[in-house]
Amino acid sequence: MSSVLVVGDVMWDVVVRPDHALAVGSDTAARIVTTRGAAAANLAVVLRGALSTPADVVYVGCAGADEMGQRFADDLRRHGVRAHLATSTRATGTLVSIVDQSGERSMLTDRGANDDLDVAQVRSAMDDDLTHLHLSGYTVLQPRHGEWIPAVLHEAQERGATTSVDVCSWYPLRQLGPEEFLRRVAGVDLLFANHDEALVLTGASTLETALDELASLAGEVVVTQGGQGAVAVKDGRRTSSPALVAEVLDTTGAGDAATGAYLAWRLNGHDVAASLAAAMRTAAEVVSGLGARG
């Protein structure tokens, strides 16, 4: 059986949607849910469900030796994803997502054990059946991972596997520096970003310009644009797909789900247009609920 390796964070999410503007210094009624989080884990769950051919989806990360880390692993297994997690003396990572009335979210992150992920853990999960390696941008963006990210991408490609990276977040990208991020992921086969990440990554003022530059850096590029849908560039050809009309309750995990669906459809052998359409259908399902899919 072929294997798809997804490398990313181990996080537990607390998603908060206030009923109205925050009453500073007092109480505000809200809907609150606690779920298994992590962008790459959301992607892995959707990917596993959308793959049409038998494949072992393996998730690599680092958790604390605590209940939340165990619950994270159990949740992945429940969705058919094999957890390959190192353990750390630090606590499992936690994220608080505050969702406004439009469904947009702002996140407060305690990375915890995630910063202890090392290359040995990733390499130990790479086997002769590896067909694809996906790296979360949150992993790529960590300062201490700078030297082993390029090595792991190169090793996967040497084994005959394809590779992909999702940028994940514009603010830490700006902190690390776009040039350093691009150095780390040079030669990646498939690059995912949202609109803001694409602009920060290239320094462009328009998406049109950003797409031209990104297309010169990766063989295939997908940029999501929220309510404006998504656009992909492969071999110089652009393909767009509109967002599907949906009630937007919470955008948490929508981009991750879209990325997972697109990647699964491409690995299934579908063309770019069909894969983009599948990604938009999946994203529309996610934004209608509170918290990430799964």
C-alpha positions in Angstrom: 0.0 0.0 0.0 1.3 3.5 -0.9 1.8 6.0 1.9 1.1 9.7 2.2 3.0 11.5 4.9 1.6 14.7 6.5 3.9 16.6 8.8 2.4 19.3 11.0 1.4 20.5 14.5 -0.4 18.7 17.3 -3.0 21.2 18.6 -6.1 21.3 20.7 -8.5 24.1 19.7 -10.9 26.2 21.8 -13.2 28.0 19.4 -15.1 31.0 20.8 -17.9 32.8 18.9 -19.2 35.7 21.1 -22.9 36.5 20.7 -22.1 40.2 20.5 -19.2 42.7 20.9 -17.0 41.9 23.9 -18.0 43.5 27.2 -14.4 44.4 28.3 -13.9 43.8 32.0 -17.2 41.9 32.2 -19.0 38.8 30.8 -20.0 38.1 27.2 -22.3 35.3 26.2 -20.7 33.0 23.6 -20.7 29.6 21.9 -17.6 27.7 22.8 -16.5 24.3 21.4 -13.3 22.3 22.1 -12.0 20.2 19.2 -9.0 18.5 17.8 -7.1 21.2 15.9 -4.0 21.7 13.8 -4.2 22.9 10.2 -2.3 19.9 8.8 -4.4 17.4 10.9 -7.6 19.0 9.4 -6.1 18.5 6.0 -5.1 14.9 6.7 -8.6 13.9 7.8 -10.2 15.4 4.7 -7.4 13.8 2.5 -8.0 10.4 4.0 -11.7 10.6 3.4 -11.3 11.8 -0.2 -8.6 9.4 -1.4 -10.2 6.9 -3.8 -7.3 4.5 -4.0 -5.9 2.6 -0.9 -3.2 4.6 0.8 -1.8 4.8 4.3 -2.1 8.4 5.5 0.4 9.0 8.3 0.5 12.1 10.5 3.8 13.1 12.0 4.1 15.6 14.8 5.1 16.1 18.5 2.7 16.0 21.4 3.0 16.4 25.1 2.8 13.3 27.3 -0.7 14.3 28.4 -4.4 13.6 27.9 -4.8 16.1 25.1 -2.0 14.6 23.1 -3.6 11.1 23.5 -7.0 12.5 22.5 -5.4 14.1 19.4 -3.9 10.7 18.3 -7.2 8.9 19.1 -9.2 11.3 17.0 -6.9 10.9 14.0 -7.2 7.1 14.2 -10.9 7.4 14.4 -10.7 9.1 11.0 -8.4 6.5 9.5 -5.2 8.5 9.9 -2.2 6.8 11.5 -0.6 9.0 14.2 3.2 8.9 14.3 3.8 11.3 17.2 6.9 12.0 19.2 6.4 13.1 22.8 7.8 16.0 24.6 8.1 17.2 28.2 6.2 20.3 27.1 2.4 20.3 27.0 0.5 19.6 23.9 -0.1 22.8 21.9 -3.3 24.8 22.4 -5.0 27.4 20.2 -7.8 29.8 21.1 -9.8 30.9 18.0 -12.1 33.9 18.4 -14.7 34.1 15.7 -16.4 37.3 14.8 -20.0 37.7 13.4 -18.8 37.5 9.8 -17.2 34.1 10.5 -13.6 35.4 10.4 -11.3 34.3 13.1 -8.3 35.5 15.1 -6.0 33.0 16.8 -4.0 32.9 20.0 -1.5 30.1 19.9 0.6 28.3 22.5 2.8 25.9 20.4 4.0 23.9 23.4 5.4 20.5 22.3 5.3 21.3 18.6 8.6 23.1 18.7 10.3 19.9 19.7 9.6 18.0 16.5 12.8 17.0 14.8 14.0 15.5 11.6 14.5 12.0 13.0 10.8 11.7 13.7 10.0 12.7 10.1 12.6 10.4 8.6 11.4 7.4 10.7 8.0 7.6 9.1 9.4 7.7 5.5 9.3 4.3 3.9 9.7 2.7 0.5 6.0 3.1 -0.2 6.0 6.9 0.2 4.2 8.5 -2.7 3.6 12.0 -1.3 5.0 14.3 1.5 3.0 17.3 2.7 4.6 19.8 5.1 2.5 22.3 7.1 3.7 25.9 6.8 3.6 26.1 10.6 6.3 23.4 10.7 8.3 25.2 7.9 8.0 28.5 9.7 9.7 27.5 12.9 13.2 29.0 13.2 14.8 25.8 14.4 13.6 23.8 11.5 15.4 25.8 8.9 18.1 23.2 8.0 16.1 20.0 7.9 13.1 21.1 5.9 15.0 21.3 2.6 16.7 18.0 3.3 13.4 16.2 4.0 11.8 17.6 0.8 14.8 16.5 -1.2 14.9 13.1 0.3 11.2 12.5 -0.5 11.7 13.5 -4.1 14.8 11.3 -4.3 12.5 8.4 -3.2 10.2 9.2 -6.1 7.5 11.0 -4.1 5.8 14.3 -4.9 5.8 17.1 -2.3 3.5 19.9 -1.2 3.7 22.8 1.3 0.8 25.0 2.7 2.0 28.4 3.8 -0.6 28.5 6.6 -0.2 32.0 8.1 0.9 35.4 6.9 2.1 36.9 10.2 4.7 34.3 11.1 5.7 34.3 7.4 6.4 38.0 7.7 8.4 37.4 10.9 10.5 34.6 9.4 11.0 36.4 6.1 9.6 35.4 2.7 13.1 34.8 1.3 13.9 32.3 4.0 10.6 30.5 3.6 11.2 30.2 -0.1 14.7 28.9 0.5 13.4 26.2 2.7 10.7 25.0 0.3 12.7 25.5 -3.0 11.8 22.8 -5.5 8.5 21.8 -3.9 6.0 20.4 -6.4 2.8 22.0 -5.1 2.5 25.2 -3.1 -0.7 26.2 -1.3 -1.4 29.7 0.0 -4.3 32.1 0.6 -4.6 35.5 -0.9 -2.8 37.4 2.0 0.0 34.8 2.2 0.6 34.9 -1.5 1.1 38.7 -1.3 3.4 38.5 1.7 5.4 35.7 0.1 6.0 37.5 -3.1 5.9 41.2 -2.0 3.4 41.8 -4.8 0.6 44.3 -4.6 -1.9 42.3 -6.6 -2.8 38.6 -6.8 -2.2 38.6 -10.6 1.5 39.6 -10.0 1.8 37.2 -7.1 0.5 34.3 -9.2 3.1 34.9 -11.9 5.9 34.9 -9.4 4.7 31.9 -7.5 4.3 29.9 -10.7 8.0 30.4 -11.3 8.8 28.9 -7.9 6.7 25.7 -7.9 5.3 23.4 -10.6 1.8 23.9 -9.3 0.3 26.7 -7.2 -3.1 27.0 -5.5 -4.3 30.2 -3.9 -7.6 30.3 -2.0 -9.5 33.6 -1.7 -12.3 33.0 0.8 -15.6 34.0 -0.6 -13.9 34.7 -4.0 -13.1 31.0 -4.6 -9.7 29.8 -5.6 -7.2 29.9 -8.5 -4.6 27.4 -9.5 -1.6 27.7 -11.9 0.0 24.7 -13.5 2.3 24.8 -16.5 1.5 28.5 -17.0 -2.2 27.8 -17.3 -4.6 29.4 -14.8 -7.8 27.7 -13.6 -10.4 29.3 -11.3 -13.3 28.0 -9.3 -15.9 30.1 -7.5 -16.8 29.7 -3.9 -20.1 28.0 -3.4 -22.9 29.9 -1.6 -23.0 28.9 2.0 -24.0 30.3 5.4 -20.7 31.3 7.0 -20.7 30.5 10.7 -17.0 29.9 11.2 -14.1 29.8 8.7 -11.9 27.6 11.0 -10.5 24.7 9.0 -12.1 25.7 5.7 -8.8 26.4 4.0 -7.3 23.2 5.4 -10.2 21.2 4.2 -10.0 22.8 0.7 -6.3 22.0 0.6 -6.9 18.4 1.7 -9.6 17.8 -0.8 -7.6 19.4 -3.7 -4.6 17.3 -2.8 -6.6 14.1 -2.6 -8.2 14.7 -6.0 -4.9 15.4 -7.6 -3.4 12.2 -6.1 -6.5 10.4 -7.3 -5.5 11.5 -10.9 -8.1 14.2 -11.5 -7.2 17.4 -13.4 -6.8 20.8 -11.8 -10.3 22.1 -12.6 -12.1 19.1 -11.1 -9.8 19.2 -8.0 -10.5 22.9 -7.5 -14.2 22.3 -7.7 -14.0 19.5 -5.1 -12.0 21.8 -2.8 -14.7 24.5 -3.0 -17.5 22.0 -2.2 -15.6 20.8 0.8 -14.9 24.3 2.1 -18.6 25.2 1.8 -19.5 22.3 4.0 -16.9 23.4 6.7 -17.9 27.1 7.0 -21.5 26.1 7.9 -20.4 24.7 11.3 -18.4 25.8 14.3 -14.9 24.5 14.5 -12.8 22.4 12.1 -14.3 19.5 10.1 -14.0 16.1 11.8 
